[in-house]
Amino acid sequence: MAGCSPTPSRPAVNDKQDRPSLPDPASDEGIPVSVRIRERLKAAERRFNANDNIAEFIEPGELEAMLDEVTEKMEAVLQSMVIDTQGDHNTASTARRVAKMYINEVFQGRYVTPPSITEFPNAEHLNELMLVGPITVRSACSHHLCPVIGKLWIGIMPNKGTNVIGLSKYARLAEWVMGRPQIQEEAVIQLANLIEQKTRPDGLAVVMEATHFCMAWRGVKDLDSRMINSVMRGVFLKDMSLRREFLALLPRSTN
Ligand SMILES: Nc1nc2c(ncn2[C@@H]2O[C@H](COP(=O)(O)OP(=O)(O)OP(=O)(O)O)[C@@H](O)[C@H]2O)c(=O)[nH]1
């Protein structure tokens, strides 16, 4: 899927070899930082959908500038909604808080490089099913930017060429992928691609179960419905009994 492959692990901004040379910073004066970043992405013909990571196109200091730009625009949104941000002490700093929440917290997975993952060789030639979960998922839907909260389980069938990664790293990779506006179907594929690339297993299974607040808080206001989806790769596709074993290990609600 175009643009869903993970961003290579490298410093946010240093590697400029494969992208067009940047204009003199002095000539950037007055140009919003978002425009500068977007121009770089377009010049490199890179997708910048809501669930794409764009860290390698952001120069040092630009995230801070983006924070200021988003604050200003959030303030304009509040004013357009006729909220008295001058007189109402509760909303006086809301624009800044929301900007920080989006850029530094809930959508950070768009702006930072992937977590560093130490990979170990599979010295013991492990070849038994391994399952990690439930890992808590915190994301937001790209349609309404409403929270998506849930859990996911990851099954790995290693082979002797598989890299072994620390248990906590599955949660770190999940946080990086889910920390973007997502739709659940694409989120699990992005995560599966990333884990497959890091570990090169014989088989990989990812199951995600989540509540979408765009269906609970607004819209149809259905509090109880959840979305469950899965990605099966390699031996999990071919071997029915392995798939059954993995699914049987999940808590009953996801079976
Ligand atoms: N397939 C899928 N749909 C999602 C996901 N998250 C939210 N949605 C749905 O995206 C849809 C957006 O549809 P629209 O018709 O444009 O939005 P809307 O008019 O506000 O729709 P309602 O929510 O029905 O009021 C809604 O049906 C959401 O429930 C997701 O991860 N996957």
The ligand as a MOL file (V3000), in Angstrom:
LIG
                    3D

  0  0  0     0  0            999 V3000
M  V30 BEGIN CTAB
M  V30 COUNTS 32 34 0 0 0
M  V30 BEGIN ATOM
M  V30 1 N -14.2000 1.4410 8.0220 0
M  V30 2 C -13.9630 2.2660 9.0510 0
M  V30 3 N -14.8360 3.2490 9.2940 0
M  V30 4 C -14.5920 4.0710 10.3370 0
M  V30 5 C -13.4610 3.9420 11.1530 0
M  V30 6 N -13.5160 4.9120 12.0910 0
M  V30 7 C -14.6380 5.6020 11.8530 0
M  V30 8 N -15.3280 5.1070 10.7960 0
M  V30 9 C -16.5900 5.5040 10.1690 0
M  V30 10 O -16.3590 6.4790 9.1730 0
M  V30 11 C -17.5910 6.9660 8.7500 0
M  V30 12 C -17.4920 8.3900 8.3140 0
M  V30 13 O -18.6000 8.5310 7.5320 0
M  V30 14 P -19.3480 9.8570 7.0790 0
M  V30 15 O -20.6360 9.4240 6.4870 0
M  V30 16 O -18.4710 10.6800 6.2100 0
M  V30 17 O -19.5410 10.6510 8.4280 0
M  V30 18 P -20.8800 11.0920 9.1330 0
M  V30 19 O -21.8170 11.6880 8.1300 0
M  V30 20 O -20.4830 11.9420 10.2850 0
M  V30 21 O -21.4370 9.6710 9.5630 0
M  V30 22 P -22.1120 9.1800 10.9080 0
M  V30 23 O -20.9910 8.7990 11.8070 0
M  V30 24 O -22.9280 7.9940 10.4880 0
M  V30 25 O -22.9540 10.3050 11.4490 0
M  V30 26 C -18.5530 6.7260 9.9090 0
M  V30 27 O -19.4580 5.7360 9.5000 0
M  V30 28 C -17.6210 6.1940 11.0030 0
M  V30 29 O -18.2980 5.3060 11.8700 0
M  V30 30 C -12.5440 2.8990 10.8380 0
M  V30 31 O -11.5010 2.7080 11.4830 0
M  V30 32 N -12.8400 2.1070 9.7830 0
M  V30 END ATOM
M  V30 BEGIN BOND
M  V30 1 1 1 2
M  V30 2 2 2 3
M  V30 3 1 2 32
M  V30 4 1 3 4
M  V30 5 2 4 5
M  V30 6 1 4 8
M  V30 7 1 5 6
M  V30 8 1 5 30
M  V30 9 2 6 7
M  V30 10 1 7 8
M  V30 11 1 8 9
M  V30 12 1 9 10
M  V30 13 1 9 28
M  V30 14 1 10 11
M  V30 15 1 11 12
M  V30 16 1 11 26
M  V30 17 1 12 13
M  V30 18 1 13 14
M  V30 19 2 14 15
M  V30 20 1 14 16
M  V30 21 1 14 17
M  V30 22 1 17 18
M  V30 23 2 18 19
M  V30 24 1 18 20
M  V30 25 1 18 21
M  V30 26 1 21 22
M  V30 27 2 22 23
M  V30 28 1 22 24
M  V30 29 1 22 25
M  V30 30 1 26 27
M  V30 31 1 26 28
M  V30 32 1 28 29
M  V30 33 2 30 31
M  V30 34 1 30 32
M  V30 END BOND
M  V30 END CTAB
M  END
